Amino acid sequence: MGRFNLVIAVLSLSLSVCFFPDSASAQLRQKYYANICPNVEDIVRNVVNQKFKQTFVTVPATLRMFFHDCFVQGCDASVLVASTRGNTAEKDHPDNLSLAGDGFDTVIKAKAAVDANPRCRNKVSCADILAMATRDVVSLAGGPSYAVELGRLDGLRSTAASVNGNLPKPSFNLNQLNAMFASKGLSQTDMIALSAAHTLGFSHCDKFANRIYNFSRQKPVDPTLNRQYATQLQGMCPRNVDPRIAIDMDPKTPRAFDNAYFQNLQQGKGLFTSDQVLWADRRSRPTVDTWARNPEAFKSAFIQAMTKLGRVGVKTGRNGNIRFDCGRFNG
């Protein structure tokens, strides 16, 4: 009898592992706030629209912040938390210092607008507001609009040390990219789709200077880089340039969310090594070529990848709460 009970227990555990691999992400659903804060998506969208009218930087800043948040301890708005005397938070890690302030401002203003509604006050997480705002900025830039799964709680910790090794570097090759994305439950196809966020925004010159000046002893310029584009980059980013100087990541349509990113890769105009390798490596080239000629296929893949990204490391129960102030832990 005891052995039978043991077998049943093991079988039950196995079934729970098989059918509920991530109970935290399982709680996410569309229209999560329908009976809690029915107009939350409209409230957030209105704030994002106003911020977008003030500056286009709202778009890449918010999109990049969502990615950086989800890849470090999951989508829990921990990247928004400010450092204190006793703790250096995620946002002050060197890899996050280039996150534009307009992304933070967008979420903070959206949170204030949501909490201004008595029915919604302190009932919508900063993590969910960031997820909604990210969808809205993509749509405003001409990208797809999509239903966002909601129900995340905000994280209870934020440390600069937790960022180490969790964000892809501009120098990554395909194996390194795939390994990092796989560690978050994302496929190569997801990785290529999410990389296309580089169709928006800007980069500081030091992030790619090695490709145009010091690639190797024999070849100072990366041979996978379009020669004319390399000359243009050298003109915009001369040696010893002011580190605050930044250039558009997409030389073709820097203010539009589109598939020009993939067309640029076909022409050797990927800004980072981690961009250009997607076409240079024969394992990923077919996907780049497909999306370069089929924008609708790309948009569909991007929606799927963003949905999967939004499920990474979701906090539930005692592992999270709803922060009163997105930049500080409660209490």
C-alpha positions as CSV (number, residue, x, y, z in Angstrom):
1,M,0.0,0.0,0.0
2,G,2.8,2.3,0.9
3,R,4.6,1.6,-2.4
4,F,1.3,2.3,-4.3
5,N,0.9,5.7,-2.6
6,L,4.5,6.5,-3.4
7,V,3.9,5.6,-7.1
8,I,0.8,7.8,-7.1
9,A,2.7,10.7,-5.5
10,V,5.5,10.4,-8.0
11,L,3.0,10.2,-10.9
12,S,1.2,13.3,-9.6
13,L,4.4,15.2,-9.3
14,S,5.4,14.2,-12.8
15,L,2.0,15.3,-14.2
16,S,2.3,18.6,-12.5
17,V,5.7,19.2,-14.0
18,C,4.5,18.2,-17.4
19,F,1.3,20.2,-17.5
20,F,2.2,23.1,-15.3
21,P,5.8,23.9,-16.1
22,D,5.4,27.6,-15.1
23,S,2.5,28.2,-12.8
24,A,3.5,31.8,-12.5
25,S,3.1,32.6,-16.2
26,A,-0.1,30.5,-16.2
27,Q,-1.9,33.1,-14.2
28,L,-1.3,35.7,-17.0
29,R,-4.3,36.4,-19.1
30,Q,-5.8,39.0,-21.4
31,K,-8.4,41.3,-19.8
32,Y,-7.0,40.5,-16.3
33,Y,-8.2,43.8,-15.0
34,A,-11.7,43.7,-16.5
35,N,-13.4,43.6,-13.1
36,I,-10.6,45.4,-11.2
37,C,-9.7,48.5,-13.3
38,P,-11.8,48.1,-16.6
39,N,-10.3,51.1,-18.3
40,V,-6.6,50.5,-17.4
41,E,-5.5,49.9,-21.0
42,D,-7.1,53.1,-22.2
43,I,-5.6,55.1,-19.3
44,V,-2.1,53.8,-20.1
45,R,-2.5,54.3,-23.8
46,N,-3.6,57.9,-23.4
47,V,-0.5,58.7,-21.3
48,V,1.8,57.0,-23.8
49,N,0.2,59.0,-26.6
50,Q,0.9,62.2,-24.8
51,K,4.4,61.2,-24.1
52,F,4.9,60.2,-27.7
53,K,3.8,63.6,-28.9
54,Q,6.5,65.2,-26.7
55,T,9.3,63.0,-27.9
56,F,9.8,60.0,-30.2
57,V,12.5,58.7,-27.8
58,T,9.5,57.4,-25.8
59,V,9.3,54.5,-28.3
60,P,12.8,53.0,-28.2
61,A,13.2,53.9,-24.5
62,T,10.2,52.0,-23.4
63,L,10.7,49.0,-25.6
64,R,14.3,48.6,-24.6
65,M,13.4,49.0,-20.9
66,F,10.9,46.2,-21.1
67,F,13.5,43.9,-22.6
68,H,16.1,44.8,-20.0
69,D,13.6,44.3,-17.2
70,C,12.4,40.9,-18.4
71,F,15.9,39.5,-19.0
72,V,17.0,40.3,-15.5
73,Q,14.9,38.4,-12.8
74,G,11.9,38.4,-15.1
75,C,9.2,40.9,-16.1
76,D,8.7,42.5,-12.6
77,A,9.5,46.2,-13.0
78,S,12.7,45.7,-10.9
79,V,14.6,47.9,-13.5
80,L,12.5,50.9,-12.4
81,V,13.6,50.7,-8.7
82,A,16.0,53.5,-7.6
83,S,19.2,52.7,-5.7
84,T,19.5,53.4,-2.0
85,R,22.3,53.9,0.4
86,G,22.4,50.2,1.1
87,N,21.6,48.9,-2.3
88,T,22.8,49.5,-5.9
89,A,19.8,48.7,-8.0
90,E,19.5,47.2,-11.5
91,K,19.1,50.6,-13.2
92,D,22.6,51.7,-12.0
93,H,24.4,48.7,-13.5
94,P,26.7,49.9,-16.3
95,D,24.6,48.0,-18.9
96,N,21.5,49.9,-17.9
97,L,23.0,53.4,-17.6
98,S,22.1,54.0,-21.2
99,L,18.4,53.4,-20.7
100,A,16.8,56.6,-21.7
101,G,14.9,58.5,-19.0
102,D,11.8,58.9,-21.2
103,G,11.1,55.2,-20.7
104,F,11.0,55.5,-16.9
105,D,9.0,58.7,-17.2
106,T,6.4,57.0,-19.4
107,V,5.8,54.3,-16.8
108,I,5.8,56.7,-13.8
109,K,3.2,59.0,-15.5
110,A,1.1,56.0,-16.5
111,K,1.1,54.7,-13.0
112,A,0.1,58.1,-11.6
113,A,-2.8,58.3,-14.1
114,V,-4.0,54.8,-13.2
115,D,-3.8,55.5,-9.5
116,A,-5.7,58.7,-10.0
117,N,-8.8,56.5,-10.6
118,P,-10.1,55.5,-7.2
119,R,-11.3,52.1,-8.5
120,C,-7.8,51.4,-9.8
121,R,-5.6,52.8,-7.1
122,N,-2.8,50.4,-6.0
123,K,-4.4,47.6,-7.9
124,V,-2.3,47.6,-11.1
125,S,1.3,46.6,-11.0
126,C,4.1,48.6,-12.5
127,A,5.2,45.5,-14.4
128,D,1.9,45.3,-16.2
129,I,1.9,49.0,-16.9
130,L,5.3,48.6,-18.5
131,A,4.0,45.7,-20.6
132,M,1.0,47.7,-21.8
133,A,3.1,50.8,-22.5
134,T,5.6,48.7,-24.6
135,R,2.7,47.4,-26.8
136,D,1.5,50.9,-27.2
137,V,4.8,52.5,-28.3
138,V,5.4,49.7,-30.8
139,S,2.0,50.4,-32.3
140,L,2.6,54.2,-32.4
141,A,5.8,53.6,-34.4
142,G,3.9,51.6,-37.0
143,G,4.4,48.2,-35.6
144,P,1.6,45.7,-34.7
145,S,-0.8,46.2,-31.9
146,Y,-1.5,43.0,-29.9
147,A,-3.4,41.8,-26.9
148,V,-1.2,41.9,-23.8
149,E,-1.3,39.2,-21.1
150,L,-1.6,40.8,-17.7
151,G,-1.5,39.7,-14.1
152,R,2.2,40.2,-13.1
153,L,3.2,41.4,-9.7
154,D,6.1,43.7,-9.0
155,G,9.4,42.2,-7.8
156,L,10.7,42.6,-4.3
157,R,14.4,42.9,-5.1
158,S,16.6,44.8,-7.5
159,T,20.3,44.5,-7.5
160,A,23.0,45.6,-10.0
161,A,24.8,42.3,-9.4
162,S,21.8,40.4,-10.8
163,V,22.3,42.1,-14.2
164,N,25.7,40.4,-14.7
165,G,25.6,37.9,-17.6
166,N,21.9,38.4,-18.2
167,L,21.9,40.8,-21.1
168,P,23.2,40.1,-24.6
169,K,26.3,42.0,-25.7
170,P,26.7,43.8,-29.0
171,S,29.7,41.4,-29.8
172,F,27.7,38.2,-29.4
173,N,27.8,35.5,-32.1
174,L,24.8,33.3,-32.9
175,N,25.7,30.6,-30.4
176,Q,25.9,33.1,-27.6
177,L,22.7,34.7,-28.6
178,N,20.8,31.4,-28.8
179,A,22.2,30.2,-25.5
180,M,21.1,33.4,-23.7
181,F,17.7,33.5,-25.2
182,A,17.2,29.8,-24.6
183,S,17.9,30.4,-20.9
184,K,14.8,32.6,-20.9
185,G,12.7,30.0,-22.8
186,L,13.0,31.8,-26.1
187,S,13.8,30.1,-29.4
188,Q,16.2,31.3,-32.2
189,T,13.1,32.5,-34.1
190,D,12.0,34.5,-31.1
191,M,15.5,36.0,-30.7
192,I,15.7,37.1,-34.3
193,A,12.2,38.7,-34.1
194,L,13.1,40.5,-30.8
195,S,16.4,41.7,-32.3
196,A,14.4,43.7,-34.8
197,A,13.6,46.1,-32.0
198,H,16.9,47.6,-33.3
199,T,14.9,49.1,-36.1
200,L,14.3,51.8,-33.6
201,G,16.4,53.9,-31.3
202,F,20.1,54.8,-31.2
203,S,23.4,53.6,-30.0
204,H,26.5,55.3,-28.5
205,C,29.6,55.0,-30.7
206,D,31.6,53.0,-28.2
207,K,29.2,50.0,-28.6
208,F,30.4,49.3,-32.2
209,A,33.7,51.3,-32.5
210,N,35.7,48.0,-32.7
211,R,33.9,47.1,-35.9
212,I,35.0,50.3,-37.7
213,Y,38.5,50.8,-36.2
214,N,39.9,47.8,-34.4
215,F,38.2,44.6,-35.7
216,S,41.5,42.7,-36.1
217,R,45.2,43.4,-36.8
218,Q,44.8,42.4,-40.5
219,K,41.4,44.0,-41.0
220,P,40.7,47.1,-38.9
221,V,37.1,47.2,-40.4
222,D,34.8,44.3,-39.9
223,P,34.6,42.6,-43.4
224,T,30.9,41.8,-42.8
225,L,30.1,45.5,-42.6
226,N,29.0,47.3,-45.8
227,R,32.0,49.4,-46.9
228,Q,30.1,52.6,-47.6
229,Y,28.2,52.2,-44.3
230,A,31.4,51.7,-42.4
231,T,32.7,55.0,-43.9
232,Q,29.5,56.8,-42.9
233,L,29.9,55.4,-39.3
234,Q,33.5,56.6,-39.2
235,G,32.3,60.1,-40.2
236,M,29.7,60.1,-37.5
237,C,31.9,58.5,-34.9
238,P,35.5,59.6,-35.3
239,R,38.2,58.2,-33.0
240,N,38.0,59.6,-29.5
241,V,34.5,60.9,-30.1
242,D,32.5,62.3,-27.2
243,P,31.0,59.2,-25.5
244,R,27.6,61.0,-25.3
245,I,27.3,61.0,-29.1
246,A,24.7,58.5,-30.4
247,I,23.5,57.5,-33.9
248,D,20.4,55.8,-35.3
249,M,20.6,52.1,-35.2
250,D,18.5,51.8,-38.4
251,P,20.1,53.9,-41.2
252,K,17.0,53.5,-43.4
253,T,13.9,54.1,-41.3
254,P,15.0,55.0,-37.8
255,R,11.5,56.2,-36.7
256,A,9.4,53.3,-38.1
257,F,8.9,49.9,-36.7
258,D,9.2,47.8,-39.8
259,N,11.1,45.0,-41.5
260,A,13.8,47.4,-42.9
261,Y,16.0,46.0,-40.1
262,F,16.3,42.7,-42.0
263,Q,16.8,44.4,-45.4
264,N,19.7,46.3,-43.8
265,L,21.3,43.0,-42.6
266,Q,21.1,41.7,-46.2
267,Q,23.1,44.8,-47.2
268,G,25.7,44.5,-44.5
269,K,24.2,47.4,-42.5
270,G,23.6,45.8,-39.1
271,L,25.1,48.1,-36.5
272,F,26.2,45.5,-34.0
273,T,28.1,42.3,-34.6
274,S,25.1,40.6,-32.9
275,D,22.8,42.1,-35.6
276,Q,24.9,41.3,-38.6
277,V,25.6,37.8,-37.5
278,L,21.9,37.0,-38.0
279,W,22.4,37.2,-41.8
280,A,26.1,36.2,-41.8
281,D,25.4,32.9,-40.1
282,R,23.7,30.4,-42.5
283,R,21.7,29.0,-39.7
284,S,19.7,32.2,-39.2
285,R,19.9,33.7,-42.6
286,P,16.8,32.0,-44.0
287,T,14.6,33.7,-41.3
288,V,16.2,37.1,-42.0
289,D,15.6,36.7,-45.8
290,T,12.0,35.6,-45.2
291,W,11.1,38.5,-43.0
292,A,13.0,41.0,-45.3
293,R,10.5,40.3,-48.0
294,N,7.4,39.5,-45.8
295,P,6.6,42.1,-43.2
296,E,3.4,40.4,-42.1
297,A,5.2,37.2,-41.3
298,F,7.7,39.2,-39.3
299,K,5.0,41.1,-37.4
300,S,3.3,37.8,-36.5
301,A,6.5,36.3,-35.2
302,F,7.2,39.5,-33.2
303,I,3.9,39.3,-31.5
304,Q,4.5,35.7,-30.5
305,A,8.0,36.5,-29.3
306,M,6.8,39.5,-27.2
307,T,4.1,37.4,-25.7
308,K,6.6,34.8,-24.7
309,L,9.1,37.4,-23.4
310,G,6.3,38.8,-21.2
311,R,6.0,35.5,-19.5
312,V,9.6,35.3,-18.3
313,G,10.1,35.2,-14.6
314,V,6.6,36.4,-13.7
315,K,6.1,37.1,-9.9
316,T,3.1,35.8,-8.1
317,G,1.9,35.3,-4.5
318,R,4.5,36.1,-1.9
319,N,7.2,36.6,-4.5
320,G,5.8,40.0,-5.5
321,N,3.3,42.8,-4.7
322,I,1.8,45.9,-6.3
323,R,4.2,48.7,-5.8
324,F,2.7,52.0,-4.7
325,D,5.6,53.9,-6.3
326,C,7.3,52.1,-9.2
327,G,10.7,53.5,-8.2
328,R,10.6,52.3,-4.6
329,F,9.8,49.2,-2.7
330,N,6.7,49.3,-0.5
331,G,7.4,50.1,3.2
